[in-house]
Amino acid sequence: MTRCEVCGNDYALAFTVETRDGARHVFDSFACAIHRMAPICEHCRVQIIGQGVEADGHWFCGAHCARAEGKAGIVDKVGSPA
């Protein structure tokens, strides 16, 4: 059995996630993986579960938060005002 690095649960069906830099993380659920690995919006502080928006090396949950932090030209969908 393998122990989840977030909650400590020792679980036979735990899974490993390997990142681009070669780091390996073990979790017993997607909830624990999200808790540890999801980026955090630099404006509203929510964990970004979907695509999110990256602007100048900063992560936001959507265009509204990116614009609130002064990022120009960010839209959630084509045809939306920037």
mmCIF file of the N, C-alpha and C atoms, coordinates in Angstrom:
data_MODEL
# 
_entry.id   MODEL 
# 
loop_
_atom_site.group_PDB 
_atom_site.id 
_atom_site.type_symbol 
_atom_site.label_atom_id 
_atom_site.label_alt_id 
_atom_site.label_comp_id 
_atom_site.label_asym_id 
_atom_site.label_entity_id 
_atom_site.label_seq_id 
_atom_site.pdbx_PDB_ins_code 
_atom_site.Cartn_x 
_atom_site.Cartn_y 
_atom_site.Cartn_z 
_atom_site.occupancy 
_atom_site.B_iso_or_equiv 
_atom_site.pdbx_formal_charge 
_atom_site.auth_seq_id 
_atom_site.auth_comp_id 
_atom_site.auth_asym_id 
_atom_site.auth_atom_id 
_atom_site.pdbx_PDB_model_num 
ATOM 1   N N  . MET A 1 1  ? 0.846   -1.175 0.000   1.00 0.00 ? 1  MET A N  1 
ATOM 2   C CA . MET A 1 1  ? 0.000   0.000  0.000   1.00 0.00 ? 1  MET A CA 1 
ATOM 3   C C  . MET A 1 1  ? 0.895   1.243  0.000   1.00 0.00 ? 1  MET A C  1 
ATOM 4   N N  . THR A 1 2  ? 0.312   2.337  -0.454  1.00 0.00 ? 2  THR A N  1 
ATOM 5   C CA . THR A 1 2  ? 1.063   3.570  -0.593  1.00 0.00 ? 2  THR A CA 1 
ATOM 6   C C  . THR A 1 2  ? 0.350   4.689  0.147   1.00 0.00 ? 2  THR A C  1 
ATOM 7   N N  . ARG A 1 3  ? 1.116   5.533  0.817   1.00 0.00 ? 3  ARG A N  1 
ATOM 8   C CA . ARG A 1 3  ? 0.560   6.604  1.639   1.00 0.00 ? 3  ARG A CA 1 
ATOM 9   C C  . ARG A 1 3  ? 0.405   7.898  0.829   1.00 0.00 ? 3  ARG A C  1 
ATOM 10  N N  . CYS A 1 4  ? -0.784  8.513  0.914   1.00 0.00 ? 4  CYS A N  1 
ATOM 11  C CA . CYS A 1 4  ? -1.062  9.788  0.258   1.00 0.00 ? 4  CYS A CA 1 
ATOM 12  C C  . CYS A 1 4  ? -0.262  10.891 0.953   1.00 0.00 ? 4  CYS A C  1 
ATOM 13  N N  . GLU A 1 5  ? 0.413   11.731 0.161   1.00 0.00 ? 5  GLU A N  1 
ATOM 14  C CA . GLU A 1 5  ? 1.249   12.782 0.749   1.00 0.00 ? 5  GLU A CA 1 
ATOM 15  C C  . GLU A 1 5  ? 0.438   13.946 1.305   1.00 0.00 ? 5  GLU A C  1 
ATOM 16  N N  . VAL A 1 6  ? -0.864  14.008 1.005   1.00 0.00 ? 6  VAL A N  1 
ATOM 17  C CA . VAL A 1 6  ? -1.695  15.094 1.537   1.00 0.00 ? 6  VAL A CA 1 
ATOM 18  C C  . VAL A 1 6  ? -2.398  14.671 2.816   1.00 0.00 ? 6  VAL A C  1 
ATOM 19  N N  . CYS A 1 7  ? -3.163  13.589 2.744   1.00 0.00 ? 7  CYS A N  1 
ATOM 20  C CA . CYS A 1 7  ? -3.981  13.202 3.902   1.00 0.00 ? 7  CYS A CA 1 
ATOM 21  C C  . CYS A 1 7  ? -3.364  12.090 4.740   1.00 0.00 ? 7  CYS A C  1 
ATOM 22  N N  . GLY A 1 8  ? -2.342  11.422 4.209   1.00 0.00 ? 8  GLY A N  1 
ATOM 23  C CA . GLY A 1 8  ? -1.682  10.358 4.960   1.00 0.00 ? 8  GLY A CA 1 
ATOM 24  C C  . GLY A 1 8  ? -2.367  9.012  4.884   1.00 0.00 ? 8  GLY A C  1 
ATOM 25  N N  . ASN A 1 9  ? -3.470  8.911  4.143   1.00 0.00 ? 9  ASN A N  1 
ATOM 26  C CA . ASN A 1 9  ? -4.186  7.648  4.009   1.00 0.00 ? 9  ASN A CA 1 
ATOM 27  C C  . ASN A 1 9  ? -3.301  6.615  3.324   1.00 0.00 ? 9  ASN A C  1 
ATOM 28  N N  . ASP A 1 10 ? -3.232  5.436  3.893   1.00 0.00 ? 10 ASP A N  1 
ATOM 29  C CA . ASP A 1 10 ? -2.481  4.326  3.322   1.00 0.00 ? 10 ASP A CA 1 
ATOM 30  C C  . ASP A 1 10 ? -3.460  3.518  2.474   1.00 0.00 ? 10 ASP A C  1 
ATOM 31  N N  . TYR A 1 11 ? -3.334  3.608  1.150   1.00 0.00 ? 11 TYR A N  1 
ATOM 32  C CA . TYR A 1 11 ? -4.386  3.141  0.253   1.00 0.00 ? 11 TYR A CA 1 
ATOM 33  C C  . TYR A 1 11 ? -3.809  2.297  -0.873  1.00 0.00 ? 11 TYR A C  1 
ATOM 34  N N  . ALA A 1 12 ? -4.386  1.132  -1.097  1.00 0.00 ? 12 ALA A N  1 
ATOM 35  C CA . ALA A 1 12 ? -3.898  0.214  -2.125  1.00 0.00 ? 12 ALA A CA 1 
ATOM 36  C C  . ALA A 1 12 ? -4.069  0.773  -3.539  1.00 0.00 ? 12 ALA A C  1 
ATOM 37  N N  . LEU A 1 13 ? -5.034  1.657  -3.750  1.00 0.00 ? 13 LEU A N  1 
ATOM 38  C CA . LEU A 1 13 ? -5.294  2.197  -5.082  1.00 0.00 ? 13 LEU A CA 1 
ATOM 39  C C  . LEU A 1 13 ? -4.747  3.615  -5.256  1.00 0.00 ? 13 LEU A C  1 
ATOM 40  N N  . ALA A 1 14 ? -3.794  3.988  -4.444  1.00 0.00 ? 14 ALA A N  1 
ATOM 41  C CA . ALA A 1 14 ? -3.160  5.305  -4.593  1.00 0.00 ? 14 ALA A CA 1 
ATOM 42  C C  . ALA A 1 14 ? -2.499  5.384  -5.970  1.00 0.00 ? 14 ALA A C  1 
ATOM 43  N N  . PHE A 1 15 ? -2.289  6.612  -6.446  1.00 0.00 ? 15 PHE A N  1 
ATOM 44  C CA . PHE A 1 15 ? -1.674  6.802  -7.758  1.00 0.00 ? 15 PHE A CA 1 
ATOM 45  C C  . PHE A 1 15 ? -0.560  7.834  -7.657  1.00 0.00 ? 15 PHE A C  1 
ATOM 46  N N  . THR A 1 16 ? 0.340   7.788  -8.622  1.00 0.00 ? 16 THR A N  1 
ATOM 47  C CA . THR A 1 16 ? 1.488   8.688  -8.656  1.00 0.00 ? 16 THR A CA 1 
ATOM 48  C C  . THR A 1 16 ? 1.346   9.648  -9.825  1.00 0.00 ? 16 THR A C  1 
ATOM 49  N N  . VAL A 1 17 ? 1.667   10.913 -9.576  1.00 0.00 ? 17 VAL A N  1 
ATOM 50  C CA . VAL A 1 17 ? 1.694   11.934 -10.619 1.00 0.00 ? 17 VAL A CA 1 
ATOM 51  C C  . VAL A 1 17 ? 3.136   12.405 -10.732 1.00 0.00 ? 17 VAL A C  1 
ATOM 52  N N  . GLU A 1 18 ? 3.666   12.363 -11.944 1.00 0.00 ? 18 GLU A N  1 
ATOM 53  C CA . GLU A 1 18 ? 5.026   12.848 -12.174 1.00 0.00 ? 18 GLU A CA 1 
ATOM 54  C C  . GLU A 1 18 ? 4.947   14.172 -12.928 1.00 0.00 ? 18 GLU A C  1 
ATOM 55  N N  . THR A 1 19 ? 5.658   15.181 -12.439 1.00 0.00 ? 19 THR A N  1 
ATOM 56  C CA . THR A 1 19 ? 5.624   16.503 -13.071 1.00 0.00 ? 19 THR A CA 1 
ATOM 57  C C  . THR A 1 19 ? 6.713   16.612 -14.124 1.00 0.00 ? 19 THR A C  1 
ATOM 58  N N  . ARG A 1 20 ? 6.667   17.689 -14.900 1.00 0.00 ? 20 ARG A N  1 
ATOM 59  C CA . ARG A 1 20 ? 7.651   17.890 -15.968 1.00 0.00 ? 20 ARG A CA 1 
ATOM 60  C C  . ARG A 1 20 ? 9.077   17.937 -15.439 1.00 0.00 ? 20 ARG A C  1 
ATOM 61  N N  . ASP A 1 21 ? 9.259   18.412 -14.215 1.00 0.00 ? 21 ASP A N  1 
ATOM 62  C CA . ASP A 1 21 ? 10.615  18.499 -13.663 1.00 0.00 ? 21 ASP A CA 1 
ATOM 63  C C  . ASP A 1 21 ? 11.059  17.206 -12.997 1.00 0.00 ? 21 ASP A C  1 
ATOM 64  N N  . GLY A 1 22 ? 10.236  16.150 -13.130 1.00 0.00 ? 22 GLY A N  1 
ATOM 65  C CA . GLY A 1 22 ? 10.613  14.840 -12.610 1.00 0.00 ? 22 GLY A CA 1 
ATOM 66  C C  . GLY A 1 22 ? 10.177  14.567 -11.175 1.00 0.00 ? 22 GLY A C  1 
ATOM 67  N N  . ALA A 1 23 ? 9.555   15.545 -10.515 1.00 0.00 ? 23 ALA A N  1 
ATOM 68  C CA . ALA A 1 23 ? 9.054   15.309 -9.152  1.00 0.00 ? 23 ALA A CA 1 
ATOM 69  C C  . ALA A 1 23 ? 7.895   14.309 -9.207  1.00 0.00 ? 23 ALA A C  1 
ATOM 70  N N  . ARG A 1 24 ? 7.810   13.464 -8.195  1.00 0.00 ? 24 ARG A N  1 
ATOM 71  C CA . ARG A 1 24 ? 6.745   12.463 -8.124  1.00 0.00 ? 24 ARG A CA 1 
ATOM 72  C C  . ARG A 1 24 ? 5.914   12.709 -6.878  1.00 0.00 ? 24 ARG A C  1 
ATOM 73  N N  . HIS A 1 25 ? 4.593   12.655 -7.047  1.00 0.00 ? 25 HIS A N  1 
ATOM 74  C CA . HIS A 1 25 ? 3.656   12.884 -5.946  1.00 0.00 ? 25 HIS A CA 1 
ATOM 75  C C  . HIS A 1 25 ? 2.686   11.711 -5.884  1.00 0.00 ? 25 HIS A C  1 
ATOM 76  N N  . VAL A 1 26 ? 2.361   11.275 -4.677  1.00 0.00 ? 26 VAL A N  1 
ATOM 77  C CA . VAL A 1 26 ? 1.455   10.145 -4.477  1.00 0.00 ? 26 VAL A CA 1 
ATOM 78  C C  . VAL A 1 26 ? 0.189   10.644 -3.784  1.00 0.00 ? 26 VAL A C  1 
ATOM 79  N N  . PHE A 1 27 ? -0.973  10.256 -4.345  1.00 0.00 ? 27 PHE A N  1 
ATOM 80  C CA . PHE A 1 27 ? -2.260  10.681 -3.805  1.00 0.00 ? 27 PHE A CA 1 
ATOM 81  C C  . PHE A 1 27 ? -3.216  9.504  -3.739  1.00 0.00 ? 27 PHE A C  1 
ATOM 82  N N  . ASP A 1 28 ? -4.180  9.601  -2.833  1.00 0.00 ? 28 ASP A N  1 
ATOM 83  C CA . ASP A 1 28 ? -5.200  8.552  -2.756  1.00 0.00 ? 28 ASP A CA 1 
ATOM 84  C C  . ASP A 1 28 ? -6.492  8.972  -3.439  1.00 0.00 ? 28 ASP A C  1 
ATOM 85  N N  . SER A 1 29 ? -6.592  10.239 -3.870  1.00 0.00 ? 29 SER A N  1 
ATOM 86  C CA . SER A 1 29 ? -7.808  10.719 -4.532  1.00 0.00 ? 29 SER A CA 1 
ATOM 87  C C  . SER A 1 29 ? -7.477  11.935 -5.393  1.00 0.00 ? 29 SER A C  1 
ATOM 88  N N  . PHE A 1 30 ? -8.373  12.235 -6.331  1.00 0.00 ? 30 PHE A N  1 
ATOM 89  C CA . PHE A 1 30 ? -8.199  13.445 -7.134  1.00 0.00 ? 30 PHE A CA 1 
ATOM 90  C C  . PHE A 1 30 ? -8.313  14.677 -6.258  1.00 0.00 ? 30 PHE A C  1 
ATOM 91  N N  . ALA A 1 31 ? -9.149  14.610 -5.222  1.00 0.00 ? 31 ALA A N  1 
ATOM 92  C CA . ALA A 1 31 ? -9.295  15.756 -4.317  1.00 0.00 ? 31 ALA A CA 1 
ATOM 93  C C  . ALA A 1 31 ? -7.953  16.116 -3.677  1.00 0.00 ? 31 ALA A C  1 
ATOM 94  N N  . CYS A 1 32 ? -7.211  15.130 -3.233  1.00 0.00 ? 32 CYS A N  1 
ATOM 95  C CA . CYS A 1 32 ? -5.894  15.402 -2.639  1.00 0.00 ? 32 CYS A CA 1 
ATOM 96  C C  . CYS A 1 32 ? -4.912  15.911 -3.692  1.00 0.00 ? 32 CYS A C  1 
ATOM 97  N N  . ALA A 1 33 ? -4.974  15.362 -4.904  1.00 0.00 ? 33 ALA A N  1 
ATOM 98  C CA . ALA A 1 33 ? -4.088  15.824 -5.975  1.00 0.00 ? 33 ALA A CA 1 
ATOM 99  C C  . ALA A 1 33 ? -4.378  17.287 -6.308  1.00 0.00 ? 33 ALA A C  1 
ATOM 100 N N  . ILE A 1 34 ? -5.655  17.648 -6.404  1.00 0.00 ? 34 ILE A N  1 
ATOM 101 C CA . ILE A 1 34 ? -6.027  19.038 -6.671  1.00 0.00 ? 34 ILE A CA 1 
ATOM 102 C C  . ILE A 1 34 ? -5.539  19.931 -5.548  1.00 0.00 ? 34 ILE A C  1 
ATOM 103 N N  . HIS A 1 35 ? -5.752  19.517 -4.323  1.00 0.00 ? 35 HIS A N  1 
ATOM 104 C CA . HIS A 1 35 ? -5.330  20.315 -3.163  1.00 0.00 ? 35 HIS A CA 1 
ATOM 105 C C  . HIS A 1 35 ? -3.838  20.643 -3.228  1.00 0.00 ? 35 HIS A C  1 
ATOM 106 N N  . ARG A 1 36 ? -3.027  19.676 -3.612  1.00 0.00 ? 36 ARG A N  1 
ATOM 107 C CA . ARG A 1 36 ? -1.583  19.867 -3.636  1.00 0.00 ? 36 ARG A CA 1 
ATOM 108 C C  . ARG A 1 36 ? -1.083  20.539 -4.912  1.00 0.00 ? 36 ARG A C  1 
ATOM 109 N N  . MET A 1 37 ? -1.701  20.235 -6.072  1.00 0.00 ? 37 MET A N  1 
ATOM 110 C CA . MET A 1 37 ? -1.078  20.606 -7.342  1.00 0.00 ? 37 MET A CA 1 
ATOM 111 C C  . MET A 1 37 ? -1.751  21.726 -8.126  1.00 0.00 ? 37 MET A C  1 
ATOM 112 N N  . ALA A 1 38 ? -3.017  22.022 -7.846  1.00 0.00 ? 38 ALA A N  1 
ATOM 113 C CA . ALA A 1 38 ? -3.702  23.048 -8.643  1.00 0.00 ? 38 ALA A CA 1 
ATOM 114 C C  . ALA A 1 38 ? -3.093  24.423 -8.372  1.00 0.00 ? 38 ALA A C  1 
ATOM 115 N N  . PRO A 1 39 ? -2.842  25.181 -9.451  1.00 0.00 ? 39 PRO A N  1 
ATOM 116 C CA . PRO A 1 39 ? -2.346  26.542 -9.233  1.00 0.00 ? 39 PRO A CA 1 
ATOM 117 C C  . PRO A 1 39 ? -3.424  27.393 -8.566  1.00 0.00 ? 39 PRO A C  1 
ATOM 118 N N  . ILE A 1 40 ? -3.010  28.501 -7.970  1.00 0.00 ? 40 ILE A N  1 
ATOM 119 C CA . ILE A 1 40 ? -3.932  29.386 -7.267  1.00 0.00 ? 40 ILE A CA 1 
ATOM 120 C C  . ILE A 1 40 ? -4.008  30.713 -8.011  1.00 0.00 ? 40 ILE A C  1 
ATOM 121 N N  . CYS A 1 41 ? -5.232  31.190 -8.243  1.00 0.00 ? 41 CYS A N  1 
ATOM 122 C CA . CYS A 1 41 ? -5.436  32.469 -8.921  1.00 0.00 ? 41 CYS A CA 1 
ATOM 123 C C  . CYS A 1 41 ? -4.765  33.573 -8.105  1.00 0.00 ? 41 CYS A C  1 
ATOM 124 N N  . GLU A 1 42 ? -3.959  34.376 -8.774  1.00 0.00 ? 42 GLU A N  1 
ATOM 125 C CA . GLU A 1 42 ? -3.206  35.420 -8.085  1.00 0.00 ? 42 GLU A CA 1 
ATOM 126 C C  . GLU A 1 42 ? -4.069  36.627 -7.736  1.00 0.00 ? 42 GLU A C  1 
ATOM 127 N N  . HIS A 1 43 ? -5.332  36.621 -8.167  1.00 0.00 ? 43 HIS A N  1 
ATOM 128 C CA . HIS A 1 43 ? -6.233  37.712 -7.802  1.00 0.00 ? 43 HIS A CA 1 
ATOM 129 C C  . HIS A 1 43 ? -7.212  37.289 -6.705  1.00 0.00 ? 43 HIS A C  1 
ATOM 130 N N  . CYS A 1 44 ? -8.014  36.262 -6.981  1.00 0.00 ? 44 CYS A N  1 
ATOM 131 C CA . CYS A 1 44 ? -9.062  35.877 -6.024  1.00 0.00 ? 44 CYS A CA 1 
ATOM 132 C C  . CYS A 1 44 ? -8.672  34.718 -5.112  1.00 0.00 ? 44 CYS A C  1 
ATOM 133 N N  . ARG A 1 45 ? -7.531  34.086 -5.377  1.00 0.00 ? 45 ARG A N  1 
ATOM 134 C CA . ARG A 1 45 ? -6.965  33.019 -4.544  1.00 0.00 ? 45 ARG A CA 1 
ATOM 135 C C  . ARG A 1 45 ? -7.696  31.681 -4.629  1.00 0.00 ? 45 ARG A C  1 
ATOM 136 N N  . VAL A 1 46 ? -8.583  31.501 -5.608  1.00 0.00 ? 46 VAL A N  1 
ATOM 137 C CA . VAL A 1 46 ? -9.258  30.215 -5.782  1.00 0.00 ? 46 VAL A CA 1 
ATOM 138 C C  . VAL A 1 46 ? -8.286  29.233 -6.446  1.00 0.00 ? 46 VAL A C  1 
ATOM 139 N N  . GLN A 1 47 ? -8.435  27.938 -6.143  1.00 0.00 ? 47 GLN A N  1 
ATOM 140 C CA . GLN A 1 47 ? -7.635  26.931 -6.843  1.00 0.00 ? 47 GLN A CA 1 
ATOM 141 C C  . GLN A 1 47 ? -8.182  26.780 -8.251  1.00 0.00 ? 47 GLN A C  1 
ATOM 142 N N  . ILE A 1 48 ? -7.304  26.763 -9.234  1.00 0.00 ? 48 ILE A N  1 
ATOM 143 C CA . ILE A 1 48 ? -7.699  26.695 -10.640 1.00 0.00 ? 48 ILE A CA 1 
ATOM 144 C C  . ILE A 1 48 ? -7.790  25.230 -11.050 1.00 0.00 ? 48 ILE A C  1 
ATOM 145 N N  . ILE A 1 49 ? -9.016  24.773 -11.272 1.00 0.00 ? 49 ILE A N  1 
ATOM 146 C CA . ILE A 1 49 ? -9.244  23.374 -11.633 1.00 0.00 ? 49 ILE A CA 1 
ATOM 147 C C  . ILE A 1 49 ? -9.291  23.213 -13.148 1.00 0.00 ? 49 ILE A C  1 
ATOM 148 N N  . GLY A 1 50 ? -9.832  24.198 -13.866 1.00 0.00 ? 50 GLY A N  1 
ATOM 149 C CA . GLY A 1 50 ? -9.919  24.147 -15.323 1.00 0.00 ? 50 GLY A CA 1 
ATOM 150 C C  . GLY A 1 50 ? -8.663  24.705 -15.967 1.00 0.00 ? 50 GLY A C  1 
ATOM 151 N N  . GLN A 1 51 ? -8.818  25.242 -17.175 1.00 0.00 ? 51 GLN A N  1 
ATOM 152 C CA . GLN A 1 51 ? -7.669  25.754 -17.916 1.00 0.00 ? 51 GLN A CA 1 
ATOM 153 C C  . GLN A 1 51 ? -7.020  26.948 -17.242 1.00 0.00 ? 51 GLN A C  1 
ATOM 154 N N  . GLY A 1 52 ? -7.809  27.883 -16.739 1.00 0.00 ? 52 GLY A N  1 
ATOM 155 C CA . GLY A 1 52 ? -7.247  29.092 -16.180 1.00 0.00 ? 52 GLY A CA 1 
ATOM 156 C C  . GLY A 1 52 ? -6.640  29.959 -17.277 1.00 0.00 ? 52 GLY A C  1 
ATOM 157 N N  . VAL A 1 53 ? -6.013  31.046 -16.861 1.00 0.00 ? 53 VAL A N  1 
ATOM 158 C CA . VAL A 1 53 ? -5.399  31.986 -17.782 1.00 0.00 ? 53 VAL A CA 1 
ATOM 159 C C  . VAL A 1 53 ? -4.000  32.294 -17.270 1.00 0.00 ? 53 VAL A C  1 
ATOM 160 N N  . GLU A 1 54 ? -3.015  32.175 -18.145 1.00 0.00 ? 54 GLU A N  1 
ATOM 161 C CA . GLU A 1 54 ? -1.641  32.517 -17.778 1.00 0.00 ? 54 GLU A CA 1 
ATOM 162 C C  . GLU A 1 54 ? -1.265  33.774 -18.541 1.00 0.00 ? 54 GLU A C  1 
ATOM 163 N N  . ALA A 1 55 ? -0.806  34.795 -17.825 1.00 0.00 ? 55 ALA A N  1 
ATOM 164 C CA . ALA A 1 55 ? -0.411  36.053 -18.452 1.00 0.00 ? 55 ALA A CA 1 
ATOM 165 C C  . ALA A 1 55 ? 0.893   36.529 -17.831 1.00 0.00 ? 55 ALA A C  1 
ATOM 166 N N  . ASP A 1 56 ? 1.905   36.651 -18.651 1.00 0.00 ? 56 ASP A N  1 
ATOM 167 C CA . ASP A 1 56 ? 3.213   37.124 -18.181 1.00 0.00 ? 56 ASP A CA 1 
ATOM 168 C C  . ASP A 1 56 ? 3.743   36.297 -17.007 1.00 0.00 ? 56 ASP A C  1 
ATOM 169 N N  . GLY A 1 57 ? 3.508   34.985 -17.049 1.00 0.00 ? 57 GLY A N  1 
ATOM 170 C CA . GLY A 1 57 ? 4.014   34.106 -16.002 1.00 0.00 ? 57 GLY A CA 1 
ATOM 171 C C  . GLY A 1 57 ? 3.180   34.069 -14.735 1.00 0.00 ? 57 GLY A C  1 
ATOM 172 N N  . HIS A 1 58 ? 1.997   34.691 -14.748 1.00 0.00 ? 58 HIS A N  1 
ATOM 173 C CA . HIS A 1 58 ? 1.097   34.702 -13.588 1.00 0.00 ? 58 HIS A CA 1 
ATOM 174 C C  . HIS A 1 58 ? -0.184  33.948 -13.940 1.00 0.00 ? 58 HIS A C  1 
ATOM 175 N N  . TRP A 1 59 ? -0.737  33.226 -12.955 1.00 0.00 ? 59 TRP A N  1 
ATOM 176 C CA . TRP A 1 59 ? -1.929  32.409 -13.193 1.00 0.00 ? 59 TRP A CA 1 
ATOM 177 C C  . TRP A 1 59 ? -3.164  33.046 -12.585 1.00 0.00 ? 59 TRP A C  1 
ATOM 178 N N  . PHE A 1 60 ? -4.262  32.995 -13.366 1.00 0.00 ? 60 PHE A N  1 
ATOM 179 C CA . PHE A 1 60 ? -5.556  33.526 -12.943 1.00 0.00 ? 60 PHE A CA 1 
ATOM 180 C C  . PHE A 1 60 ? -6.637  32.519 -13.308 1.00 0.00 ? 60 PHE A C  1 
ATOM 181 N N  . CYS A 1 61 ? -7.749  32.540 -12.565 1.00 0.00 ? 61 CYS A N  1 
ATOM 182 C CA . CYS A 1 61 ? -8.831  31.593 -12.854 1.00 0.00 ? 61 CYS A CA 1 
ATOM 183 C C  . CYS A 1 61 ? -9.566  31.949 -14.131 1.00 0.00 ? 61 CYS A C  1 
ATOM 184 N N  . GLY A 1 62 ? -9.551  33.207 -14.519 1.00 0.00 ? 62 GLY A N  1 
ATOM 185 C CA . GLY A 1 62 ? -10.215 33.631 -15.752 1.00 0.00 ? 62 GLY A CA 1 
ATOM 186 C C  . GLY A 1 62 ? -9.781  35.026 -16.154 1.00 0.00 ? 62 GLY A C  1 
ATOM 187 N N  . ALA A 1 63 ? -10.341 35.482 -17.270 1.00 0.00 ? 63 ALA A N  1 
ATOM 188 C CA . ALA A 1 63 ? -9.972  36.787 -17.810 1.00 0.00 ? 63 ALA A CA 1 
ATOM 189 C C  . ALA A 1 63 ? -10.320 37.921 -16.854 1.00 0.00 ? 63 ALA A C  1 
ATOM 190 N N  . HIS A 1 64 ? -11.449 37.819 -16.154 1.00 0.00 ? 64 HIS A N  1 
ATOM 191 C CA . HIS A 1 64 ? -11.852 38.887 -15.230 1.00 0.00 ? 64 HIS A CA 1 
ATOM 192 C C  . HIS A 1 64 ? -10.763 39.145 -14.190 1.00 0.00 ? 64 HIS A C  1 
ATOM 193 N N  . CYS A 1 65 ? -10.249 38.097 -13.587 1.00 0.00 ? 65 CYS A N  1 
ATOM 194 C CA . CYS A 1 65 ? -9.202  38.257 -12.568 1.00 0.00 ? 65 CYS A CA 1 
ATOM 195 C C  . CYS A 1 65 ? -7.897  38.763 -13.187 1.00 0.00 ? 65 CYS A C  1 
ATOM 196 N N  . ALA A 1 66 ? -7.577  38.297 -14.382 1.00 0.00 ? 66 ALA A N  1 
ATOM 197 C CA . ALA A 1 66 ? -6.362  38.774 -15.050 1.00 0.00 ? 66 ALA A CA 1 
ATOM 198 C C  . ALA A 1 66 ? -6.464  40.269 -15.325 1.00 0.00 ? 66 ALA A C  1 
ATOM 199 N N  . ARG A 1 67 ? -7.616  40.709 -15.834 1.00 0.00 ? 67 ARG A N  1 
ATOM 200 C CA . ARG A 1 67 ? -7.805  42.135 -16.096 1.00 0.00 ? 67 ARG A CA 1 
ATOM 201 C C  . ARG A 1 67 ? -7.787  42.939 -14.804 1.00 0.00 ? 67 ARG A C  1 
ATOM 202 N N  . ALA A 1 68 ? -8.338  42.395 -13.731 1.00 0.00 ? 68 ALA A N  1 
ATOM 203 C CA . ALA A 1 68 ? -8.340  43.091 -12.440 1.00 0.00 ? 68 ALA A CA 1 
ATOM 204 C C  . ALA A 1 68 ? -6.914  43.315 -11.935 1.00 0.00 ? 68 ALA A C  1 
ATOM 205 N N  . GLU A 1 69 ? -5.977  42.485 -12.394 1.00 0.00 ? 69 GLU A N  1 
ATOM 206 C CA . GLU A 1 69 ? -4.577  42.627 -12.012 1.00 0.00 ? 69 GLU A CA 1 
ATOM 207 C C  . GLU A 1 69 ? -3.777  43.393 -13.067 1.00 0.00 ? 69 GLU A C  1 
ATOM 208 N N  . GLY A 1 70 ? -4.501  44.026 -14.020 1.00 0.00 ? 70 GLY A N  1 
ATOM 209 C CA . GLY A 1 70 ? -3.846  44.891 -14.993 1.00 0.00 ? 70 GLY A CA 1 
ATOM 210 C C  . GLY A 1 70 ? -3.355  44.218 -16.263 1.00 0.00 ? 70 GLY A C  1 
ATOM 211 N N  . LYS A 1 71 ? -3.717  42.962 -16.468 1.00 0.00 ? 71 LYS A N  1 
ATOM 212 C CA . LYS A 1 71 ? -3.308  42.269 -17.693 1.00 0.00 ? 71 LYS A CA 1 
ATOM 213 C C  . LYS A 1 71 ? -4.247  42.664 -18.822 1.00 0.00 ? 71 LYS A C  1 
ATOM 214 N N  . ALA A 1 72 ? -3.716  43.154 -19.924 1.00 0.00 ? 72 ALA A N  1 
ATOM 215 C CA . ALA A 1 72 ? -4.527  43.644 -21.041 1.00 0.00 ? 72 ALA A CA 1 
ATOM 216 C C  . ALA A 1 72 ? -4.701  42.575 -22.112 1.00 0.00 ? 72 ALA A C  1 
ATOM 217 N N  . GLY A 1 73 ? -5.827  42.641 -22.818 1.00 0.00 ? 73 GLY A N  1 
ATOM 218 C CA . GLY A 1 73 ? -6.066  41.768 -23.958 1.00 0.00 ? 73 GLY A CA 1 
ATOM 219 C C  . GLY A 1 73 ? -6.458  40.345 -23.613 1.00 0.00 ? 73 GLY A C  1 
ATOM 220 N N  . ILE A 1 74 ? -6.782  40.059 -22.379 1.00 0.00 ? 74 ILE A N  1 
ATOM 221 C CA . ILE A 1 74 ? -7.160  38.707 -21.964 1.00 0.00 ? 74 ILE A CA 1 
ATOM 222 C C  . ILE A 1 74 ? -8.678  38.572 -22.060 1.00 0.00 ? 74 ILE A C  1 
ATOM 223 N N  . VAL A 1 75 ? -9.146  37.536 -22.777 1.00 0.00 ? 75 VAL A N  1 
ATOM 224 C CA . VAL A 1 75 ? -10.581 37.270 -22.900 1.00 0.00 ? 75 VAL A CA 1 
ATOM 225 C C  . VAL A 1 75 ? -10.849 35.802 -22.593 1.00 0.00 ? 75 VAL A C  1 
ATOM 226 N N  . ASP A 1 76 ? -12.061 35.518 -22.111 1.00 0.00 ? 76 ASP A N  1 
ATOM 227 C CA . ASP A 1 76 ? -12.447 34.142 -21.819 1.00 0.00 ? 76 ASP A CA 1 
ATOM 228 C C  . ASP A 1 76 ? -12.865 33.395 -23.072 1.00 0.00 ? 76 ASP A C  1 
ATOM 229 N N  . LYS A 1 77 ? -13.417 34.117 -24.063 1.00 0.00 ? 77 LYS A N  1 
ATOM 230 C CA . LYS A 1 77 ? -13.826 33.494 -25.317 1.00 0.00 ? 77 LYS A CA 1 
ATOM 231 C C  . LYS A 1 77 ? -13.697 34.503 -26.439 1.00 0.00 ? 77 LYS A C  1 
ATOM 232 N N  . VAL A 1 78 ? -13.532 34.001 -27.644 1.00 0.00 ? 78 VAL A N  1 
ATOM 233 C CA . VAL A 1 78 ? -13.421 34.871 -28.813 1.00 0.00 ? 78 VAL A CA 1 
ATOM 234 C C  . VAL A 1 78 ? -14.700 35.681 -28.938 1.00 0.00 ? 78 VAL A C  1 
ATOM 235 N N  . GLY A 1 79 ? -14.551 36.967 -29.217 1.00 0.00 ? 79 GLY A N  1 
ATOM 236 C CA . GLY A 1 79 ? -15.720 37.843 -29.350 1.00 0.00 ? 79 GLY A CA 1 
ATOM 237 C C  . GLY A 1 79 ? -16.056 38.598 -28.086 1.00 0.00 ? 79 GLY A C  1 
ATOM 238 N N  . SER A 1 80 ? -15.416 38.236 -26.957 1.00 0.00 ? 80 SER A N  1 
ATOM 239 C CA . SER A 1 80 ? -15.640 38.959 -25.703 1.00 0.00 ? 80 SER A CA 1 
ATOM 240 C C  . SER A 1 80 ? -14.823 40.235 -25.704 1.00 0.00 ? 80 SER A C  1 
ATOM 241 N N  . PRO A 1 81 ? -15.308 41.298 -25.057 1.00 0.00 ? 81 PRO A N  1 
ATOM 242 C CA . PRO A 1 81 ? -14.493 42.506 -24.957 1.00 0.00 ? 81 PRO A CA 1 
ATOM 243 C C  . PRO A 1 81 ? -13.259 42.265 -24.099 1.00 0.00 ? 81 PRO A C  1 
ATOM 244 N N  . ALA A 1 82 ? -12.144 42.844 -24.503 1.00 0.00 ? 82 ALA A N  1 
ATOM 245 C CA . ALA A 1 82 ? -10.891 42.640 -23.765 1.00 0.00 ? 82 ALA A CA 1 
ATOM 246 C C  . ALA A 1 82 ? -10.803 43.538 -22.585 1.00 0.00 ? 82 ALA A C  1 
# 
